[in-house]
Amino acid sequence: MSDIELNWKFSDDCVVESEAIIRARQQSLELGIDAITPAVGAQSAVLAAATGARSILEVGTGAGVSGIWLLTGAPGATLTSIDTEVDHLQHAKANFTEAKVPANRVRLITGKASEVLPRMNENSYDIVFIDADPQSVIEYVEHGLRLARPGGTVLVAHALWRGRVADPAQRDDVATGFRTLLTEIAASSAVISALSPVGDGLLQITKLRA
């Protein structure tokens, strides 16, 4: 195991997850969902807490791992989460209940993000968390930045896409898409961004106030 891999493992091992998150993570494995790692979850929770988030939008519910982590950091927030899979949403709903998240703080939407996001109100969310179809990541981030309030943050999970993004020899559509996204975001004067290497990469984009 390389030094970098040891660092990743150590970062994950340092995190203590709640029983509800452990349950959701196990269900994710059973359902074939690539859930965020414990370290990415903890970092997301810290960002939610630091932001004082009251309104969170999640693209890609899965079994609820990331949603529970975000609400751990911002327990007073309302989470709106979108997923195409009804089965995933049913598991997530049960896991939110297990985590003692009040039902009125979670709104689960079944549908394609590409169809739901255009209908949502702009400048309305403190955090937009994106962990869905990687082929559409650029489109989702564009929507996320429109929907985030000034000073709000868009978080993009799996931004290093299984180590392929950092390797210029990898030219598949997903790796190239993430690489293009990172380049364009870094060059934008409308945001400030940082790429964390924890887990499979977490891109953090804060929308600057005008």
C-alpha positions, -999 to 999 in steps of 0.1 A, spaced: 0 0 0 14 34 -10 19 63 14 -11 81 -2 -33 50 2 -22 48 38 -32 84 43 -66 78 28 -72 47 50 -60 65 81 -83 95 73 -113 71 70 -104 51 101 -102 83 122 -139 89 116 -165 75 139 -198 70 121 -232 68 138 -252 35 138 -276 50 112 -247 58 88 -232 24 93 -265 9 84 -270 31 54 -234 23 42 -241 -15 45 -273 -11 25 -253 9 -1 -230 -20 -6 -259 -44 -9 -275 -21 -35 -244 -15 -55 -242 22 -46 -208 38 -44 -214 58 -12 -190 86 -1 -162 75 23 -163 83 60 -137 110 56 -157 127 28 -188 125 49 -171 140 79 -156 168 58 -191 175 43 -206 177 77 -179 202 88 -186 224 58 -224 222 65 -217 232 101 -193 260 91 -218 273 66 -246 273 92 -266 256 65 -304 259 67 -313 246 32 -294 217 15 -300 202 -19 -286 168 -27 -284 153 -62 -281 115 -57 -297 102 -25 -284 67 -25 -293 50 8 -289 82 27 -252 81 37 -243 116 25 -277 131 35 -273 119 71 -237 132 72 -248 167 59 -277 168 85 -252 158 112 -233 190 105 -265 211 101 -292 194 122 -316 223 118 -314 223 80 -340 211 55 -327 185 30 -341 182 -5 -327 151 -22 -332 138 -58 -328 103 -70 -341 82 -100 -343 50 -80 -375 45 -59 -358 16 -40 -329 38 -30 -352 65 -17 -372 40 3 -341 28 20 -329 64 25 -362 73 41 -359 45 66 -323 54 74 -332 91 80 -359 78 104 -332 56 121 -310 87 124 -339 105 142 -342 131 114 -376 147 117 -397 138 86 -405 175 79 -368 182 74 -364 158 45 -380 161 11 -373 132 -13 -379 136 -50 -381 108 -75 -369 118 -109 -341 126 -132 -320 155 -119 -317 169 -154 -355 174 -154 -360 184 -118 -331 209 -113 -343 234 -140 -376 238 -121 -360 247 -88 -356 282 -74 -322 299 -79 -302 314 -51 -321 292 -26 -296 267 -11 -267 270 13 -252 237 2 -257 217 -30 -242 183 -28 -237 164 -61 -231 127 -62 -250 114 -92 -245 104 -128 -208 113 -135 -215 117 -172 -236 148 -163 -214 163 -136 -208 196 -156 -245 201 -161 -253 194 -125 -226 218 -113 -240 245 -136 -274 240 -120 -259 238 -85 -242 272 -89 -274 287 -101 -294 272 -72 -268 280 -45 -272 314 -27 -243 339 -29 -219 326 -3 -233 291 -7 -212 260 -15 -215 233 -42 -198 200 -32 -190 174 -58 -182 139 -46 -159 115 -65 -142 145 -82 -110 124 -87 -130 96 -102 -112 64 -90 -78 81 -95 -84 85 -133 -87 123 -133 -51 129 -122 -37 106 -149 -37 125 -182 -34 92 -201 -70 84 -190 -92 100 -217 -126 83 -211 -156 107 -211 -160 107 -173 -123 114 -165 -122 141 -192 -154 156 -180 -141 160 -144 -108 173 -157 -127 199 -178 -148 209 -148 -118 213 -125 -100 235 -151 -131 257 -157 -139 261 -121 -103 271 -112 -104 298 -139 -137 313 -128 -138 346 -110 -173 340 -98 -163 313 -74 -135 302 -50 -127 265 -51 -106 237 -35 -101 201 -44 -97 178 -14 -81 144 -21 -99 126 7 -118 95 -4 -123 97 -41 -120 135 -41 -143 162 -29 -145 194 -50 -157 224 -30 -170 255 -49 -182 286 -30 -202 311 -50 -188 345 -43 -211 374 -34 -215 401 -61 
